[in-house]
Amino acid sequence: MPVRSAMLNVMIKAAEKAARGLKRDFNEVENLQVSRKGPGDFVSVADRRAEDTIREELMKARPDFGFLGEEGGVSGQKGAVDRFIVDPLDGTANFLHGLPHWAISIAHECNGEILTGVIYDPIKDELFFAEKGGGAWLNSRRLRVSSRKDLSMAAVATGVWVKDKETHRPWLDQVQNLLSKGVNVRRWGSGALDLAYVAAGRYDAYFEHMLHPWDMAAGWLMVKEAGGQFSRMNGSKYELGSHDLLASNDSLYTTMVRTLRCEADEPKTRKTAG
């Protein structure tokens, strides 16, 4: 069982408190599916309420921190070196349709570096967490990325933002290239859980074009602490705020970069990035 730091305990407590409300709201969504108005407004309120709960818990414990949330934007202490980056409900479309695949994501960032990350799936009661230098964990189990080397045997997760039509064509080309190589491609609608699953070895890789810091901050640390590779799709270094990313196990990383570039030749050397 890992030793949890005070920071990690604060973040887990906030996630678990918000999860209780979200689980109650999720149970109501099924009843709203058949209503004329539908569950859209209800879910938007649930999302904002969860972020308010998380912000209150975190800022009560760390009032000198900044805060970046998907719903409320920037708040907290101005000019703070440390800040929390929060997605209170990653997988909103799944939640909206009563699909039990969504999560709460909380990260602690200091000067652009993610030091602690929590991704909590309340429906499955799976708590993924990581601290810099302390490894990545699922509940009490240490996580490692997969060791699969054959791309044709891989399971690769992806996502696409339906409103960003400029990325549709390159994304479709990349998916087609993967399918032509026999890859099992999955789109489950939660970037945070996709990254947690790469860290857990459930997926061998994950890529997406349009992400925000709150989508991937916690998962970035988890993949790295689980021994995986994390970069932009072209293999260049990922920095907080970059919109595209590739997370992969070590063995498939170079192949994934070339496949996403839609290149055919095998590389002579491998370039890794942060």
C-alpha positions as CSV (number, residue, x, y, z in Angstrom):
1,M,0.0,0.0,0.0
2,P,1.5,3.4,-1.0
3,V,2.1,6.1,1.6
4,R,-0.1,9.0,0.7
5,S,1.2,12.5,1.2
6,A,-0.9,15.3,2.8
7,M,-1.4,16.8,-0.7
8,L,-2.7,13.6,-2.1
9,N,-5.1,13.1,0.7
10,V,-6.5,16.6,0.3
11,M,-7.1,15.9,-3.4
12,I,-8.6,12.5,-2.9
13,K,-11.0,13.8,-0.2
14,A,-12.2,16.5,-2.6
15,A,-12.7,14.0,-5.4
16,E,-14.7,11.6,-3.2
17,K,-16.9,14.4,-1.8
18,A,-17.8,15.6,-5.3
19,A,-18.3,12.0,-6.4
20,R,-21.1,11.5,-3.9
21,G,-23.2,14.3,-5.5
22,L,-22.4,13.2,-9.0
23,K,-23.5,9.6,-8.3
24,R,-26.8,10.8,-7.0
25,D,-27.2,13.0,-10.1
26,F,-26.2,10.2,-12.4
27,N,-29.0,8.0,-11.0
28,E,-31.4,10.8,-11.9
29,V,-30.2,11.0,-15.5
30,E,-31.9,7.8,-16.6
31,N,-35.3,9.1,-15.5
32,L,-34.7,12.3,-17.5
33,Q,-33.8,10.5,-20.8
34,V,-37.5,10.2,-21.7
35,S,-38.5,13.7,-20.7
36,R,-39.3,16.3,-23.3
37,K,-36.6,18.7,-22.0
38,G,-34.0,16.0,-21.6
39,P,-31.2,15.9,-19.1
40,G,-28.9,18.5,-20.7
41,D,-29.5,21.4,-18.3
42,F,-29.6,19.0,-15.3
43,V,-26.1,17.7,-16.2
44,S,-24.7,21.2,-16.7
45,V,-25.8,22.1,-13.2
46,A,-24.4,18.8,-11.8
47,D,-21.0,19.6,-13.5
48,R,-20.8,23.1,-12.1
49,R,-21.9,21.9,-8.6
50,A,-19.2,19.3,-8.6
51,E,-16.5,21.8,-9.5
52,D,-17.8,24.1,-6.7
53,T,-17.5,21.3,-4.2
54,I,-14.0,20.4,-5.3
55,R,-12.8,24.1,-5.3
56,E,-14.2,24.6,-1.8
57,E,-12.5,21.6,-0.4
58,L,-9.1,22.3,-2.1
59,M,-9.0,26.0,-1.4
60,K,-10.0,25.4,2.2
61,A,-6.9,23.2,2.6
62,R,-4.6,25.3,0.4
63,P,-5.8,28.9,0.3
64,D,-2.6,30.1,-1.2
65,F,-3.0,28.0,-4.4
66,G,-4.4,29.1,-7.7
67,F,-7.2,27.1,-9.3
68,L,-8.0,26.3,-13.0
69,G,-11.3,24.5,-13.6
70,E,-13.1,23.5,-16.8
71,E,-16.3,25.2,-15.7
72,G,-15.2,28.2,-13.7
73,G,-11.9,29.0,-15.3
74,V,-9.1,30.7,-13.3
75,S,-9.7,31.6,-9.6
76,G,-7.8,31.3,-6.3
77,Q,-4.7,33.2,-5.4
78,K,-3.4,35.4,-8.2
79,G,0.2,34.8,-9.2
80,A,0.5,31.6,-7.2
81,V,3.3,29.3,-8.0
82,D,1.1,26.3,-7.2
83,R,-2.3,25.6,-8.6
84,F,-4.9,22.9,-8.9
85,I,-6.2,21.9,-12.4
86,V,-9.6,20.3,-12.2
87,D,-12.1,18.6,-14.5
88,P,-15.1,17.9,-12.3
89,L,-16.8,15.6,-14.8
90,D,-14.6,14.2,-17.6
91,G,-16.9,12.3,-19.9
92,T,-19.9,14.7,-19.8
93,A,-21.5,13.2,-22.9
94,N,-21.4,9.7,-21.4
95,F,-22.9,11.1,-18.2
96,L,-25.6,12.8,-20.2
97,H,-26.6,9.6,-21.9
98,G,-26.5,7.5,-18.8
99,L,-23.3,5.7,-19.8
100,P,-21.3,4.7,-16.7
101,H,-17.9,5.8,-18.0
102,W,-16.8,9.2,-16.6
103,A,-14.4,10.5,-14.0
104,I,-13.2,13.3,-11.8
105,S,-9.7,14.6,-12.6
106,I,-7.6,16.7,-10.2
107,A,-3.9,17.7,-10.6
108,H,-1.4,19.8,-8.6
109,E,0.9,21.8,-10.8
110,C,3.9,23.8,-9.7
111,N,5.7,26.0,-12.3
112,G,4.3,24.0,-15.2
113,E,5.2,20.6,-13.7
114,I,2.5,18.2,-12.5
115,L,3.5,16.9,-9.1
116,T,0.3,15.0,-8.0
117,G,-2.6,13.6,-9.9
118,V,-5.9,11.9,-9.1
119,I,-8.5,10.4,-11.4
120,Y,-11.5,8.9,-9.7
121,D,-14.1,6.7,-11.4
122,P,-17.0,6.7,-8.9
123,I,-19.2,4.2,-10.7
124,K,-16.5,1.5,-10.7
125,D,-14.9,2.8,-7.5
126,E,-11.5,3.0,-9.2
127,L,-9.1,5.5,-7.7
128,F,-6.1,6.2,-9.9
129,F,-3.4,8.4,-8.4
130,A,0.3,9.3,-8.8
131,E,2.9,11.5,-7.2
132,K,6.2,12.5,-8.8
133,G,8.7,9.9,-8.0
134,G,6.2,7.8,-6.1
135,G,4.8,5.7,-9.0
136,A,1.2,5.4,-10.3
137,W,-1.4,3.4,-8.4
138,L,-4.9,2.0,-8.8
139,N,-6.4,1.7,-5.3
140,S,-3.6,-0.3,-3.6
141,R,-2.0,-1.8,-6.8
142,R,1.1,-0.4,-8.4
143,L,0.6,0.4,-12.1
144,R,2.9,-0.3,-15.1
145,V,2.2,0.4,-18.8
146,S,1.8,-2.7,-21.0
147,S,4.8,-4.4,-22.6
148,R,3.1,-5.2,-25.9
149,K,5.4,-4.7,-28.9
150,D,3.2,-5.7,-31.9
151,L,1.0,-2.9,-33.1
152,S,-1.4,-5.3,-34.8
153,M,-2.2,-6.7,-31.3
154,A,-2.6,-3.4,-29.6
155,A,-5.6,-1.6,-28.2
156,V,-5.4,2.1,-28.9
157,A,-7.7,4.7,-27.5
158,T,-8.6,8.0,-29.2
159,G,-11.0,10.9,-29.0
160,V,-12.2,13.7,-31.3
161,W,-13.9,17.0,-30.5
162,V,-16.9,17.0,-32.7
163,K,-17.1,20.8,-32.8
164,D,-13.5,21.1,-34.1
165,K,-14.2,20.2,-37.7
166,E,-10.6,21.1,-38.8
167,T,-9.2,18.1,-37.0
168,H,-11.8,15.6,-38.4
169,R,-9.9,14.8,-41.6
170,P,-6.5,14.3,-40.1
171,W,-8.0,12.3,-37.3
172,L,-9.9,10.1,-39.7
173,D,-6.7,9.5,-41.7
174,Q,-4.9,8.4,-38.5
175,V,-7.7,6.1,-37.5
176,Q,-7.8,4.6,-41.0
177,N,-4.0,4.1,-40.9
178,L,-4.3,2.3,-37.5
179,L,-7.2,0.1,-38.7
180,S,-5.2,-0.9,-41.8
181,K,-2.5,-2.2,-39.5
182,G,-5.0,-4.3,-37.6
183,V,-5.1,-2.1,-34.5
184,N,-8.1,-2.3,-32.1
185,V,-9.2,1.4,-31.9
186,R,-11.5,2.5,-29.1
187,R,-13.3,5.8,-28.4
188,W,-14.9,5.8,-25.0
189,G,-15.3,9.5,-24.4
190,S,-13.2,10.3,-21.4
191,G,-9.6,11.4,-22.0
192,A,-8.8,11.2,-18.3
193,L,-9.7,7.6,-18.1
194,D,-8.0,6.9,-21.4
195,L,-4.8,8.1,-19.9
196,A,-5.3,6.2,-16.6
197,Y,-6.0,3.0,-18.7
198,V,-2.7,3.5,-20.6
199,A,-0.9,3.8,-17.2
200,A,-2.7,0.6,-16.1
201,G,-1.8,-1.3,-19.2
202,R,-5.4,-1.7,-20.3
203,Y,-4.7,0.4,-23.4
204,D,-1.3,0.3,-25.2
205,A,-1.6,3.9,-26.4
206,Y,-3.9,6.9,-26.6
207,F,-3.9,10.0,-28.9
208,E,-6.2,13.0,-29.3
209,H,-6.1,16.3,-31.2
210,M,-7.9,18.9,-29.0
211,L,-7.4,18.7,-25.3
212,H,-7.2,21.3,-22.5
213,P,-5.0,21.1,-19.4
214,W,-7.9,19.9,-17.2
215,D,-8.4,17.0,-19.5
216,M,-5.0,15.5,-19.3
217,A,-2.9,17.0,-16.4
218,A,-3.4,14.2,-13.9
219,G,-3.2,11.5,-16.6
220,W,0.1,13.0,-17.9
221,L,1.8,12.3,-14.6
222,M,0.2,8.8,-14.3
223,V,1.5,7.6,-17.6
224,K,5.0,8.9,-16.9
225,E,5.1,7.4,-13.4
226,A,3.9,4.1,-14.9
227,G,6.8,4.0,-17.2
228,G,5.1,5.2,-20.4
229,Q,6.0,7.8,-23.0
230,F,4.1,11.1,-23.3
231,S,4.6,13.6,-26.1
232,R,2.9,15.5,-28.9
233,M,1.8,13.3,-31.8
234,N,4.8,14.2,-33.9
235,G,7.2,13.1,-31.1
236,S,8.1,16.6,-29.9
237,K,8.0,17.5,-26.2
238,Y,4.6,17.9,-24.6
239,E,4.1,21.1,-22.6
240,L,1.1,22.0,-20.5
241,G,-1.3,23.8,-22.9
242,S,-0.3,21.8,-26.0
243,H,-3.5,20.7,-27.7
244,D,-2.5,17.3,-29.1
245,L,-0.9,14.4,-27.4
246,L,0.3,10.8,-27.6
247,A,0.6,8.5,-24.6
248,S,2.1,5.1,-25.2
249,N,3.9,2.2,-23.7
250,D,7.7,2.3,-24.4
251,S,7.8,-0.5,-26.9
252,L,5.2,1.0,-29.3
253,Y,6.0,4.7,-28.9
254,T,8.1,5.1,-32.1
255,T,5.8,3.0,-34.2
256,M,2.8,5.1,-32.9
257,V,4.5,8.4,-33.8
258,R,5.2,7.2,-37.3
259,T,1.7,5.7,-37.7
260,L,0.1,8.9,-36.6
261,R,2.2,10.8,-39.1
262,C,0.9,8.3,-41.7
263,E,4.5,7.3,-42.5
264,A,5.4,3.9,-44.0
265,D,9.1,3.4,-43.4
266,E,10.5,2.0,-40.1
267,P,12.6,4.5,-38.2
268,K,16.3,3.9,-37.7
269,T,16.4,5.6,-34.3
270,R,13.8,6.4,-31.7
271,K,13.2,9.9,-30.4
272,T,11.5,10.1,-27.0
273,A,10.0,13.2,-25.4
274,G,8.9,14.3,-21.9
